């Protein structure tokens, strides 16, 4: 059985998700505990700010009651009272398509975001290192990487920017070596700074009303700190001005700008109330963009992305079916292994010359290929469950 146990932003608050989440250094120890509980079980733990999920493969003999055992182990490890919060569980096809949707960004808070695939790869990498993944989950996760790439390259799900910082970063990159001034030290200002590519600016300046905080943030982002009292003198040098402070009246007015400005300048007002005098937009050399206009761009992008979801789901279903076709073919392995052992045994019987031995091996190989082709054809490569089950029992030497 393939399955996933989880908790995500869709089902619980951030506070609860935090209690169930794993730090990176905790995961190897937890994987070891799970493998001790299920000797033949295989596991991958994915833990991000938006979800924590345990993907597992258990042979059918271990599957009975496994859900409760995994849940108890998780809650005991995190010292959470058992049954405190509901964990979702998905099995087999639902679990497989869920992983593919997660890896492709379809199940993300922001549809189409690309960071999640790196997190999925990291989670899988830990399990490989700890030898807790196994061949079935190895195949499954590599198929999830394929699904992610297919959705990214064959749909427009990731087109456009879906965050204020991303939109502003693109506006800055569209200019040649701009001098960028950001006014503010709060959450929005920090978000924007985190998205701005320092190399895309010839200079990056930060101004604010708390000098110590301005200096601290400037050092963090390799920028220059600036006193609010020097705004007027620095404005003529700035190609892009972004303001995100809480004020009663604008911090930048039309009177602060020289009437002789002849080069295009961009002003972005992220404040509420307005940080930048709206009259600035009347100068044809000066462009003023308000927070609402940026939000409208983002809404338009999300609307376009939503139209691509159906196409992405079709691609995921196609790759999931390919995975299950491979998984069904694995059901034939025991029968084919028995046939191979029998032929090898017959081939080793008696004393033979070198020529006869080589010819015997050739005949054995030809017979094995013929039997393998016929078995796969008869069972439709494992898709015919009844025929597969019959052949598995037919070649089951352990019960003989």
N, C-alpha and C positions, 0 to 999 in steps of 0.2 A: 504493500500500500504506500502510495505517495501522499503526503499531506503537509499542511501548514497550520500552525497554531499562531495566533497573533493578536495584536492590539494596535490600533492606529488612530490618526486624527479623526477618522470617520466615526469611531465608536466611543472615544473617551477624550477627556480634557488633557491638556499638557501636563498638569500636575500628576495625574494618574499614569500617563505614559512615562514620565520621568521615573516613577517608582519601579516600573517593569523593565526599564531600559538597562542595557549592559555597557559598561565601559569597555574599551577595546581590550584592555589587559585582563578583564574578567572572562572573556569568551572562551579562551582555551581551557580554563578550569571547568567551566560549565559543560563544554563539549565532552570532556573526559568523563564527567559524571553521567552524562546521557549514554555514552558508549558502554560504561560499566553496567548501567541498568538494562540496556538492550545490546547484547553482544554482537548481534548481526544487524543492528540498526545503524543508520547513517544520517548525519545531521549537518545543517548549515544555519548559523544564527545571523540574522540581519537586524541591526539596531541603529536607527537614525533618530533625528529629533521628531519625526512625524510617525514613526512606526517601529515596533520591535516584533519580529516574526521568527519562528523556528520552523524551518523546512526539514522534513524527514522522509526517509524511506525505511519501511519495516517489512520484512518478509511476512506473508500472511499468518504464519504460525505465531509471530510476535505481535500481531496487530490488535488482538482482542484486549480491550481495556487500556490500550496504549495512550489514548487521549488523556485519560485521568492521570496516568503515571507521569507523562510529560508535563502536564499542567502543575501537578504537585511539586515536581522537581524544580520547575521554574520559580514557583512562589516560595518554596523553601530556600532556594539559593538566594533570592532577593529579600528574604525575611518578611514576606507579606502573608497575612493571614489567609489561609486557604479559602478559595471561593469568594474573595472580597469583591472582585470585579469580573465581569463576563469576558472571556477570551473567545474570539471567533476561531472556528476550525473549518478548513476546506480540504476535501479529499479528491485524489485522483485527477480527473479532467479539470474540475473546478480549481484545484490547487495549482495545476500546471498553467492554466490560462491566467490565473491570478499573478503568478510569478512573472510571466511574460508581460502582463499589463504593468506591473510595478517597474520592471526593468526598462520598459518603453516610455515611462512617464505618464501613462494613461491613468494611473491610480494616484498620481501626485496631487498635492493641494493646488498647485499650478500646473494644469495639463500641459504636457510636452517638455517640462523642465528636464535638463540633461544631467544634472548632478547625480541623480539617483543611480544611473548605470555604473558610475565609479564606485558608489557605496555598495552595490550588489557585487561587483567584482572583488572589492576588498573583503567582504563577508565570505565569499567563496574561497578566496585566497587563504584566509585563516584556517578554514576547514581542510583545505588541501595540505597545508603545512602541518596541521594536527592529525592528518590521516583519518578524518572523520567523515569525508564526503562519499567515497566509494564510487563504483562505475555508474550506477543509475543517476545519482545526483550530479556526478561529473557531466554526464550527457545532458541532463536537464538544464544545468546552469549554462553550459555552452550554447544550448539552444536558446536560452533567455538572452544571451549576448547577441545571437543571430537575430532574434525578434526585435531587439532594440535597434540594431543597425538597419534592419529592413524598414521599420516604421520611420526611422529618421531620414532614410534616403529615398523612400518610395511614397512618402506623404509630406504634407506641409505642416505637420503637427508642431514642429519646433520653430516655425518661421516667426519672425518679429520679436519685439521685446515685451516682456510681461511684468516688468518692475520699473518703478520710477528711476532707480539708479541705472538700470540697463538702457532706458530711453535717453537719459542725460549723457551717459557714456558714449552712446552712438552719435549724439549731436556734437559732442566734443571731438570725436574722431573724424567727423566730417570736415573739420577745420584744420588748416595747416599750422602746426606748432603754436597752438593758442596759449595765451597767458590766462590762467583760470583762477578766479577768486571765489571762494566759498565763505559765506557769512553764516556762522552758527556752529554749535558744538553738541547739539542734541542728537536724538536717535535718528532722525531723518538725515541730518548732515553726515553722521557717521556711515549710514547706509550708502549714501551717494559717494562718499570718499572711498568706501570699500569697492565700488564698481568702477571708479575712474582709473584708467590705466595711466600711471605716472609718466610712462615714456611717451604718451600721446600729447603731453603738455610741455611747453618750453619752460614754464614756471607754474607752480601750484601754490597759492597763498590761502591762508585760513585766518579769518578774523572773528572775534567774539567779544562778549562783554566780561568774560572771566579770564584774565590773562594767563593764569596758571593752567587752566584747562586747555586754552588755545595752544599753549606751548607744548603740552603733553600730546595733544592730538597731532600737531604739526610734526613732532618727532616720529610718531607712529607711522605717518603716511609720507615721510620724507618730503615735507612741505615747509614753506616759510610762514612764520607767525606774523600777524599784523594787528596793530592797535586799531580800535574802532575810530579813533580820532584822526587816523591817516587815510580813511576811506576816500575822501574827496580827492586827495593828491594822487592816489594810486589808480583810480578809476580810468583815467585816460590810457593807461598802459594795458588794461584788461580786455581780452577778446570775448571772454565768457564770464558772466557774473551770476552766481547762484546764491540765493538768500533763503534761509530756513530758520528764522528766529521768531520768538513770540513777542510782539511789540504792539503798542497802541497806535502808533503812526509809522509811516514808511521810513526805513533807514536809508533808502536811496531816493532822492528826489530829482526832478528835472533840472533844478537850479544847480545841482552838484556836478552836472555834466557840461563840458565845454560845448558851445554852439558850433565850434569849428570841426567837430569830429566828422571825418569824411570816410572812415572805413567801417564796414558792417560790424556791429557788436551784438552779442546775444545776452539777454537778461532772462533769467529763469526764477520765477517767484514761487517758492514752496511754502510760504508763510500764510497764516490765517490769524488775524486780519492781514491784509496785503502788506508785504515788506517793501515793495518797489512801486513808486509813483506811476500810476497808469498813463500819465501824460508822456512818459518816456517813449511809449509805443507810437506816438505821433510823429517822431523823427524818423524819416525813411531810412536812415542809416542804422537805426536801433530797432532790434526785434525783441518783443516782450512776450514770453510764454508763461501762462499761469498754470498752477497745479491741476486745475480742472481740465485743461487742454491735454495735459500729459495722461491723465486718467482716461480721457476719451480715446486716445491712441491705444492704450492698454486694453480697454473694453473691446475695441474694434479687432485687435489681435486675437483676443480670447474667443470672440465670435467666429473668426475665421478658423481657429484651431478646432472649435467644436464641430465644424463641418467635416473635419478630417478624421474624427473619432471612429466613424463607421468603417472607413477604409482601413484604419489601423487595426480594428478588431478582426476584420476579415484576414489580414495578414497574420495576425496572432493565431487565429483558428487554423490556418494552413500549416504553420510551423508546429503547432501543438499536435496536429494529426500526424505530421511527419515523425514527431517524437514518439507518439503512441504506436506507430507502425514499427519503429525500431524496437520499442519495448515488447510488443507482441512477438516479434521475431526471436527475442531472447528466451521466450517460453520453449522454443524448440531446441535450445542448446543442450539440455540434459539428454534428450533422445539422440541427437547427433553425436554427442560425446560417447554414448554407449555404443553406437554403431562403429565409431572410429576405434574404440578400444577393442571391440570384437575383431575388426579387420586387422588391426595391428597384432593381436594375439595369433590369428591364423597365419599372418605373414612371418611371424617369428618361429613357427613350428617346424621342426626338422632341420637337417643339415643341407645347406644349399651352396652352390657355387656363387661366385661374385656376380656373374651374369644373370643367373636365375634370381638372386636376391634383388638386384636392381630392377629386373622385369617385374618381380612380385610387387615391389614398392610402386612401380608405375601403374600396374593393374589396380592395386589398392586405392591409389589416388583417384583413378578414373571412376572406380565403383563408388567411392565416397562422394565425389562431385555429383554423380548421377542420382544417388540416393538423396543427397541434400537438396538438389533441384526438385526432385519429385515430392519430397516431404513439404518443402516450402510452397510448391504449387498446390498440393492437395489441401494444405491448411490456409492458403492465401496469405503466406508469410506470417502465420500466427493469428490472422484476423478471424478465422473460423475457430472459435473457442472450443466447440464440441470436438472437432477433428483433432485439434492440438492436444486437448486433454486425453483423447483416446490414444494418440501416438505416444504421449508422455508415459501413460500407464503401460503401454505395450512394451516399451523399452526400459521400464523401471526394474532394474536388476536387484535393487535393494529389497523389494517386497517379494521377490521370487523365492 
